[in-house]
């Protein structure tokens, strides 16, 4: 198996009468595993068939993003601040714009 799981998963497995076998990852392995988990959760988000499951998967994505931020010495508040600054500078996605093409720059020659 060998995949990153939430902290209480071994307890849940034990409560079911089974025996989990876990190890603690080294920091570099953990960071790679977080990115793999993020990809997994984003794929589940994209495949969510209902609004309820989409919101559930979005919460999982947020949980992994939080863990990634903490692992790199940041926090969700910092990420939120940066996201707000980008929204103020470049806008959000409210207008549902699709950039189809950009004409080349004319230099006037």
C-alpha positions in Angstrom: 0.0 0.0 0.0 2.3 2.8 1.2 0.2 6.0 1.1 -0.3 9.0 3.2 -3.4 8.7 5.4 -5.1 11.0 8.0 -3.8 10.7 11.5 -6.8 8.8 12.9 -7.0 6.2 10.2 -4.9 3.6 12.1 -7.2 4.0 15.1 -10.2 3.5 12.9 -8.6 0.4 11.5 -7.8 -0.9 15.0 -11.4 -0.3 16.1 -12.6 -2.5 13.2 -10.5 -5.4 14.6 -7.7 -5.2 12.0 -4.1 -4.3 12.6 -2.6 -1.4 10.7 1.1 -1.3 9.9 2.4 2.3 9.7 5.7 4.1 9.5 6.5 7.8 10.0 7.7 9.4 6.7 10.9 11.3 6.5 10.3 15.0 5.7 11.2 14.7 2.0 9.0 11.7 1.5 6.2 13.3 3.4 6.3 16.4 1.1 6.2 14.3 -2.0 3.3 12.3 -0.5 1.4 15.5 0.2 1.6 16.5 -3.4 0.5 13.0 -4.5 -2.4 13.2 -2.0 -3.3 16.7 -3.4 -3.4 15.2 -6.9 -5.6 12.4 -5.7 -8.0 14.7 -3.9 -8.2 17.1 -6.9 -9.0 14.2 -9.2 -11.8 13.1 -6.8 -13.0 16.7 -6.8 -13.1 16.9 -10.6 -15.0 13.6 -10.7 -17.6 14.5 -8.0 -21.0 13.7 -9.4 -23.1 15.9 -6.9 -22.7 19.2 -5.2 -22.6 17.5 -1.9 -19.7 15.2 -2.9 -18.0 18.2 -4.6 -18.1 20.2 -1.4 -16.8 17.1 0.6 -13.9 16.7 -1.9 -13.2 20.4 -1.7 -12.8 20.1 2.0 -10.3 17.3 1.5 -8.3 19.4 -0.9 -8.3 22.3 1.6 -7.1 19.8 4.3 -4.2 18.8 2.2 -3.4 22.4 1.2 -3.3 23.3 4.9 -0.9 20.4 5.6 1.4 21.5 2.7 1.4 25.1 3.9 2.2 24.0 7.5 5.0 21.8 6.2 6.6 24.8 4.5 6.2 27.1 7.5 3.1 29.0 6.3 -0.5 28.8 7.3 -3.9 29.0 5.6 -4.3 32.6 6.6 -1.2 33.5 4.7 -2.4 31.6 1.6 -5.8 33.4 2.0 -4.0 36.8 2.1 -2.0 36.0 -1.0 -5.2 34.8 -2.8 -7.0 38.0 -1.9 -4.1 40.1 -3.1 -4.1 38.2 -6.5 -7.9 38.7 -6.8 -7.5 42.4 -6.2 -4.7 42.7 -8.7 -5.9 40.3 -11.4 -9.5 39.7 -10.6 -11.3 36.5 -9.7 -13.2 34.0 -11.9 -16.7 35.4 -11.4 -17.2 36.5 -15.1 -16.3 33.0 -16.4 -13.9 34.4 -19.1 -12.2 32.2 -21.6 -9.1 33.6 -23.3 -9.2 32.1 -26.8 -6.2 33.9 -28.3 -4.0 36.9 -28.1 -3.0 39.0 -31.2 0.8 39.4 -31.5 2.4 42.7 -30.4 2.7 45.2 -33.2 6.0 47.1 -33.0 5.0 49.7 -35.7 7.7 48.7 -38.2 
